[in-house]
Amino acid sequence: MRSSRAGLVAILTASAAGILAVIAVLLGHQEVFSTWFVFLVFAVVFVLIFLLVFFLLQGFIRQKITPLYQIIHGTGRKDNNKGNIAATRATLGQVSQDVINWVVSRNREIARLKEMEKYRREFLGNVSHELKTPIFNIQGYVLTLLDGGLEDPSINRLYLEKTEKSINRMISIVEDLEAIARLESGEAEMQFEVFNFLKLVEEVFEMQEERAKKRNITLRLDRKYDRPVKVYADRKRIYEVMNNLIINSINYGNEGGSTTVSCLDIGDTILVEVIDTGIGIEAEHLPRIFERFYRIDKSRSRDFGGTGLGLAIVKHILEAHGQNISVRSTPGKGSVFSFTLRKG
C-alpha cells in the first residue's frame, strides 16, 4: 500500500513538473498557441495538484483511522492487514457511523455491568443476612445451654432441637445455592425422558397434602383428563419445579382457597399453569420475582421455612430445558405461573 502510494505521488509530481515546463515554453510562444489553451493547461495543473494533495491527505487520515477501526471491529494487533483493508474500503461516513455504534454499544455494556454489580452487592448482602440469622440463633441456643440449660433435660432438648432446625436451614440455603450455581454453569446434566406429567402432579399433590390441609387449601387439576399428558423432560427436575410452585402457592394462598394445575396442548409443547387464589403480587415486584433471595413478604417467607431461592431454582431448571416461566398476578385475587414443556 505504501509503495503504490509513493509511486503515485512520484508520477503526479513528475507530471506536474513536465506540464510546468510546457507552460514555460508556451508562454514564450504565445503567437502559436491561443490564450484559451494556456488556461486549459493551468486547469490541468490545478487538477493534478489537487489530486496530489487529496491522495496525501487521504493517506494521512487513513493512517490515523486504521487503529480506531481495528478497535471498533475487534481486529486487534493480530489482524492488522484486515484492519487496513476495512479502513481502506470504508468511507469517512461509514467510519463515523461505526464509531457512533461502538460508543452506544459500550455505553450499554457499561450500564449492564453496573446493573450486574448492583445485583452482586445485593446478592452478597442477602447471602450474608440469610446465613447470619441461623448462626446467631445457634449461638444464642448454645449460650443458653452453657449458662445452665444443660442441667434441665426439658430445656436442653428444646434448645438442641432449635439448634438442629437452624443448622438444617443453613444446609438448605447452601444446597440451593449450589444447585443454582450448577444449573447456571451447565454442570447439572438433564436426564431427559418421556413421562406422564399428570402422574407427576398427583405425586406432588400427595407430598404437599398435609401442608395444604393445615391452611385449608384444595389442590386439584382443572379438569379430568381422558388420557395421559406425555412430556419430554428431566422428571426429577420437573418434579422439583412443580413442588416449589405448589409450596409457594400454599404458603401465599388464602385459607379456604385453592391451587389448580392446568395443562393445555399447544402445537409441539404443553402449556402448564399453576393457578392460586392467594394474596397476589404487586406489579412492581413481578420483574424481580425469580431473583435469588427476593421476597415480597420477608417475615412470612421465613415463617414457612423458605430460603428465598425456590423460584430462582424453578427459573434455572426450565431454562436448562430451553423453556421460560412467566407470571401474571392480581393483588388480592391470586397468581398464575406459566411455563411450557416439550411433548413426549
N, C-alpha and C positions, 0 to 999 in steps of 0.2 A: 504493500500500500504506500509506504513512504517513498520507495524508489520510483513508482509510477507518478507520484505527485511531484517529485523532484524533476523527473523527465518532462512533465507537462509544464512546469514553471520554466525550465530551460528553453523549451520550444517557443513558449509565449514571449519570453524575453528576447530571443533571437529574432522572432517575427517582428516584434515592436522595434527593435534596433534597425532591422532591414527597412521597414517602412519609413522610419525617421530619415534614413539615408536617402531613400527615394524622394521624400518630401523636400529634402535639401536640394536635390538635383532639380526637381520640378520648379522650385522657387526661382532657380537660376534660368529657367527656360519657359517663362510664362507665355511666350508667344506661341509655343507649341501646344500647350495644354490650357484649356479654359479654366476659368475660376471655379466653376462648379465641381470639377474633378478634384481640385485641391481640397474643397470642403468635404468631399466624399472620403478622401484619404484621411483627413483629420477624424472623421466619424469612425472609420475603421480602427484607427489607432485608439480612439477613446474606448471602443468596444473591447479591444484586446486588453487594454489596461484594466478595464472594469472586470473582465473575466479573470485576469491575473489576481486582482485584489479579492474577488469573490472566492476563488478556489483557496487562496491562502487563508482567508477568514473562515471559510467552511472547515478547513483542516484544523485550525486553531480551536474552533467551537467543538468539533467532534472529539478532539483530544481531551477537552475538559469534561465533555458529557459522558464519554465512554465509562469511566469509573462509576459514575452515578447510575448509569443504565445497568451496569453489571450488578450493582447492589439491589436495584429495584427488582430485577429478574432473577436474583439469587445465583448468578453465574459464578461469582467469586473469583479467586485467583486461579483456580484450576481450569477455568473455561474462558480464558482471555480472548481467544480467537472468535468464539461465538458472540462474546460481548461486543467485539469490534464490528462484526457483521451486523448485529442487531442495531448498533448505534449508527452504522453507515446507512442502513436502509430506512431508518426511522426519520421522519421529518421532525422539525422542532415542535410542531403542533402535537404530534404523537408523543414525543418525549414529555412535553408539558402535561398532557393528559395522564400519562403513565405516572408522573411524579405526583399529581393530584390523587390518583387512585391509590398509590402507595402510601401517601400520607393518611388518607381516610382509613385504609386497611390497618395501618399501625395504630391509629387512634382507637379503632375498635378493639384491637388486640390489647392495648393498654387498659381500656375500660374493662375488658373481660378479665384481665389479670387482677385488676383492683377489686373486682367483684369476687373473684376466687379467693383473694387474700382476706376479704371481709368474711367470707364463709369459713375459711380456715380458722381465723381467730375465733369466730363464733363456735365452731365445732370443738376446738380445743377447750374453750371455756365450758361448753356443755359436758364434755367428757370429764373434765376436772370436777364439775359440780355433781354429776351423776355418781362418780366414784367416791367423792368426798363424803356424801351423805351416809352411805352404809359404813364407811370406815369410821366416821365419828360415832355412829351408833354402836359399832362393835367396841370402840374404845370406852364408851360410857358403860356398856354392859360389863366389860372386863373390870373396870374400876369399881363398879358396884360389888362385884363378886369378891374382889380383893379387899374391900372395906368391910367385910364380914358376911357378905351374902353367901359365901361358900358353906357357912355353918348351918344355914337353913336349907334343907333339901327342897322345899317348895320354891324358894326364891332362886336357888342356883339352877334348878331345872328350867324354870321360866326364862331366865336370862340366857341360858345356853341355847334354848330353842330360838330366842330372838336373835342371838348371835348367828346361829345356823341360817336363819332366814336372810339376814343381811349379807352373809357370805354367798348364799345362793343367788342373791340379787346381783352381786358383783360378777359372779361367774356368768350369769345370763347376759350382762352387758358386754363382757369381754367376748363371749361366744358369738353374740350378734354382730359385734364389730368385726370379728374375724370372718364371719360369713359374708358380710358386705364387702370386705377387702378382697376376698377370694372371688366373689362374683364380679367385682369391678375389674380385677386384673385378668379375668378369664381363666383362672386356675380351677374354678369349680366346673367340672365337666358335667354336662347334661346327659342323662341316660334316657334317651327318647324311646317311647314305646306307645302302642295303641292301647287305650283302656276306656272303660265306661265312666264318663265324667259324673253321671248321676250317682253311681255307686260310691264314688269318692265323696260326693257331697253328703250322702247319707252317713258315711263313716264320720265325717266332721260333725254332723248334727248329733250323732251318738256321743262323741267325745265331749261336746260342749253342752250336752243336755242339762246336766246339773247346774252349770253356771247360768244357763238361761232360766231355769226354774226358780232360782234364787231371786231373779228380777221379774219373774212372771212374764217372760218374753217367749213368744212362739217362734220356733224355727220351722220353715216349710219351703217346699218348692212351689212355684207359681201355678203349676197345673200338673195333672197326671200325664206322664209321657208314655206313649204306647210302644216305644222301642228305645233301646239304649242310645245314649249320645256319645258316640265314639270320637275321641280326640287323640292327637299325636303330640305327646309332650313327656316331660320328666314327671312321672306320677308322684314321687316323693316331694319334689319341689312344688308342684301344683297343690298338693295337699297342704303344704306349709302356707302357700298363698291363701287358700280358702280358709284355713284355720285362723290365720291372722285377721282376715277380713271379717269372719264371723265373730271372733272375740271382740274386735273393735266395735262391731255393730251392737253387741250385747252391752259392753261397757258404757257406750254412749247412747244407748237406747232408753226410751222412756218405759217405766214399769207398765206392764199390761200391753206393751206394743208387740211388734213382730219383726222378724228378719226373713226376707224372702229371696230365694235364688231362682233366677230365670235363665233359660238357655234358648238362644234364637239362631236358627240356621241362616247364615249369610254367605252364599257362594261357597268358597272353599274353607271358610272359617266358622267357628261357633262363637257367637257373642254371649258372654256371661255377664250377668248383672247381679250384684248383691245389694238389695234394697232394704233399708231400715226405716222405722218410724221414730227415730230418735230426736236428739236436740238440734241436729243440723249443724252446718258450718257456715260461718260468716264469709262473704265473698272475698274479703281481704286476706283470709287465711288459705284459700284454695290453691294459689300458686306455690305455696311452700309446704303443703300438707305431706308431701312424700320426702321431705328432707330429714336427715338424721337428727334425732332428739327434738324435732319440732313438735311442740304440744300446744293445743288450744287452751285446754284446762289442765294446767300442770299438776295441781293438787289431786284432781280427780284421776288423772292417769296413774300417778304414783299409788293412790289408794287401791287401784286394781292390780298393782304389781307390774305395770308396763315399763319397758325400758326406753320407750320413745323411738324404737328402731324398727318396729313391726312393719309399718307402711313403706319404709325405705327398703327393707328386705323384699317386700312384695314387688316393688318397682324394679329392683335389680334382677329378680328371678324372671319376671316377664320380659325384661329387655334381653336377658340371656336366651330367651325363646324367640327373639325377634319380634316381640309384641310390646304394646304400651298399655298403660292403665290410665283412666281418666275418672274424674269425679264431678258430679253436679249435686248441688245441695240447696235446700231452702231452710233457713233457720226456723226452728220450732216445728218443722214437719218431717225432716229426715234427709238422708243422703242416699245416693246411688253410685256405687263403684262399678265401673265397666271395663272389661278387657276382652280380648279375643284369643282363641286358640285354634291351631290348625286342625282340620278334620282328620279323623283317623280312618 
